[in-house]
Amino acid sequence: MVIASSSTEQQLMSAVIQLINNKQHGQAISACQTLLDAYPKSEQGWRLLSQLQLITKQTIAALASIEQLLLLNPSYVHNKLKKVECLQANLRF
């Protein structure tokens, strides 16, 4: 897992995680997108966004987020497994 690199990035990530903990998934997605607009190379941001998109049954969007994650770190096995999870979820919906 990549740790947030700046205090602003850490604050945005904390806000996303707080929204997730409060089960405010729609707001968490918006906050995650704000984070990624500012820090497009945030692997944790893309990972969280894809998970939120899966939770809210936005499987095509989740797959696109995983593709971004794979562009950033194609050799990390967990990222490849997330893609498989997205593909499986897409088949169910």
C-alpha positions as CSV (number, residue, x, y, z in Angstrom):
1,M,0.0,0.0,0.0
2,V,1.3,3.5,-0.9
3,I,1.1,6.0,2.0
4,A,-0.3,9.5,1.2
5,S,2.7,11.7,0.3
6,S,1.6,15.2,1.4
7,S,-0.4,16.6,4.3
8,T,-3.2,17.7,2.0
9,E,-3.3,14.3,0.4
10,Q,-3.4,12.7,3.9
11,Q,-6.3,15.1,4.9
12,L,-8.3,14.2,1.8
13,M,-7.7,10.5,2.3
14,S,-8.7,10.8,6.0
15,A,-11.9,12.5,4.9
16,V,-12.7,9.7,2.4
17,I,-12.1,7.1,5.1
18,Q,-14.3,8.9,7.6
19,L,-17.1,9.0,5.0
20,I,-16.6,5.3,4.3
21,N,-16.7,4.5,8.1
22,N,-20.0,6.5,8.2
23,K,-21.3,4.5,5.3
24,Q,-21.7,7.7,3.2
25,H,-20.6,6.0,0.1
26,G,-21.9,8.6,-2.4
27,Q,-20.1,11.4,-0.6
28,A,-17.0,9.2,-0.3
29,I,-16.9,8.6,-4.0
30,S,-17.1,12.4,-4.6
31,A,-14.3,13.0,-2.1
32,C,-12.2,10.2,-3.6
33,Q,-12.7,11.8,-7.1
34,T,-11.6,15.2,-5.6
35,L,-8.5,13.4,-4.1
36,L,-7.7,11.9,-7.5
37,D,-8.2,15.2,-9.4
38,A,-5.4,16.6,-7.1
39,Y,-3.3,13.4,-6.8
40,P,-3.9,11.2,-9.9
41,K,-1.1,8.9,-9.0
42,S,-2.6,8.0,-5.6
43,E,-2.8,4.2,-5.7
44,Q,-4.8,4.1,-2.5
45,G,-7.2,6.7,-3.9
46,W,-7.9,4.5,-7.0
47,R,-8.2,1.4,-4.9
48,L,-10.7,3.0,-2.5
49,L,-12.6,4.5,-5.4
50,S,-12.9,1.1,-7.1
51,Q,-14.1,-0.5,-3.9
52,L,-16.7,2.2,-3.4
53,Q,-17.9,1.8,-6.9
54,L,-18.2,-2.0,-6.4
55,I,-20.2,-1.4,-3.2
56,T,-22.6,0.9,-5.0
57,K,-22.8,-1.5,-8.0
58,Q,-21.0,0.8,-10.4
59,T,-19.1,-2.2,-11.8
60,I,-18.0,-0.6,-15.1
61,A,-16.7,2.5,-13.3
62,A,-14.9,0.2,-10.8
63,L,-13.2,-1.6,-13.6
64,A,-12.1,1.7,-15.1
65,S,-10.7,2.7,-11.7
66,I,-8.8,-0.6,-11.5
67,E,-7.4,0.0,-14.9
68,Q,-6.0,3.3,-13.7
69,L,-4.5,1.5,-10.7
70,L,-2.9,-1.1,-12.9
71,L,-1.4,1.6,-15.1
72,L,0.3,3.0,-11.9
73,N,1.5,-0.3,-10.6
74,P,1.0,-3.2,-13.1
75,S,3.1,-5.7,-11.2
76,Y,1.4,-5.5,-7.8
77,V,-0.6,-8.8,-7.5
78,H,-3.3,-7.2,-5.3
79,N,-4.2,-4.8,-8.2
80,K,-4.6,-7.7,-10.6
81,L,-6.8,-9.5,-8.1
82,K,-9.0,-6.4,-7.8
83,K,-9.5,-6.5,-11.5
84,V,-10.7,-10.1,-11.3
85,E,-13.0,-9.1,-8.5
86,C,-14.5,-6.3,-10.7
87,L,-14.9,-8.6,-13.6
88,Q,-16.7,-11.2,-11.4
89,A,-19.0,-8.5,-10.0
90,N,-19.8,-7.3,-13.5
91,L,-20.9,-10.8,-14.5
92,R,-23.3,-10.9,-11.5
93,F,-25.1,-7.6,-12.4
